Each structure stands twice: as structure tokens, then as C-alpha cells.
Amino acid sequence: MSAIFYHDDEQRDLALASKETRQAKANRKIETRIVEAETFYDAEDYHQKYLLRQAADVLNELKLSDSQLISSYAAARLNGYVGGYGTRESLEKEIEEFGLSERARKKVFSKAK
């Protein structure tokens, strides 16, 4: 199941409009549910930035605690890149911000598309 969770009427309306726009271009029915957000629980620490955790040498260079890892912009971006999401072009624009060694940079670049 996929879902879009909204917090207010504006978000709900935007989600519905987006779904309708996509549905007009789709070959089959979009089954994504649009539902009001309720209580949200963070996943256990070991699930946080799972893809980045698989690149432990890169993760260790960030020197983040588990609680910092959850909210870190750099960790979120790097998690995507090491998971094969994001382009080399976009990575080149922001790699300096992450404070990684040359070795870690090469590893991240090897995963980017």
C-alpha cells in the first residue's frame, strides 16, 4: 500500500490534485490512499539512514550520534546517493558541504548515477 498523509486541508487538496493529474496520464488506477496524518513514530535507530549504514566508512566520517543521524541533512542526502538515487551532477554541487575525505567521496560518487 502507498499513502500520502496530510496535516491540513491545503495539503489534502494538493495531494488530491496531484493524484488526479497523474491518474489522467496513467494506464491503470492509482491506488495511493490520501489520509489524514496521525501520530508518527520514528523507526528504530538501526533503520534510520539504512542505506548509509551499509556504507559504514562514509557514515563514520560524519561522526553523528543516532539522534543526530535522524535529523541530519547531510546524512539524508548521502543516504540517497549511496542508495543509487541522485545524479553525479547534483552530488558534485554539494559534496563539499558533507566534509568527507577523498576516499569517502569516491565511494559516494561510485554509487551515484
N, C-alpha and C positions, 0 to 999 in steps of 0.2 A: 504494500500500500504506500502511496505517496500522499503527502498532505502539505498544505500551506496553512500556517497558523497566523491569525491576525489578532491585533490588540485593540483595534478601534474600527469604526465604520469606514474611514478613509482607506485603511489597509485592506479591509474586506472588499470594498468596491474596486480597488486597484487589482487585487488578486482575481476577482471575477472577470474583470475586463481583459486581463492578460490571458486568462484561460479561454475566454471566448475568442480572442484574436488567434490564439494558437489552434484552437479547435477548428476554426474556419480553414486552416491550412493542413490539417491532419487527415490521414486516411482512415483512422479509427478513432473511436471515442476516447477522449482523455478521461481517465478515471481518478485523477487527483482530487482529493477532498479538500474543501476550504472550510476550516473550522476555527472557532474561537480558541485562542491560546488560554491554557490553564496553567497550573503550577508546572514549572520547568525544573528538572533536576539535572545537574551536570553528571556526566558519566563518571565512572570510577577513574582514578588518576591514570591507571595503566591503559585506558582507552584514549586519553587525551593526546592529540597530535600523534596518533598511531603510526602514520607513515614516517614521520620524522624520527620516532623512536626506533624504527628499523634502521635508520642511518645514525646510529648512536654516536659515532665520531663527530658528526655535524652537530647533533643535539648537545653533546657535552661542551662544545665550544661556546654555546650560548650561556652556559653557567646559570641556568634558571632553576628555581625551586619548582615543585609540582604546581603550587598555586600560581606562580608567575607564568608558568608554561601555558596555563589555561587562557590567560588574557594577553599574552604576548603577540603583538602584530608580526614581529619577525618570525616567531615560531609558526604562526598561522600561514604566512607566505611560504616559508621554507617547507612546511608540511605538504603544501600543494605541489611545489616544484619537485621535491624528491619522489612524490607520487606520480610524476609524469604529467602534471597539469601545469599550464602556463608555458609561455614560449621563451626561447632563449633571448629573444629581443626584449621582452618585459623584464626578464631576470637581469640582463645587462644594465638596465636602467636603475635597478635598485640594489644590486648585490653589495655595493659599498656600505649601505646602511646596516647590513647584518653583522659587520665586524668579524668576518670569517677569515681563517688562514687560507693561503693559496691552495693547499691540499683539499680543504673542505669545499672551497669554491669550485674546484674541478669536479668534485663528486656531485655537487648540486647541478652544475652545468651538464654533466653526463646524463642526468635524468630528465632535464628539460627538453621540450620538443623543439 
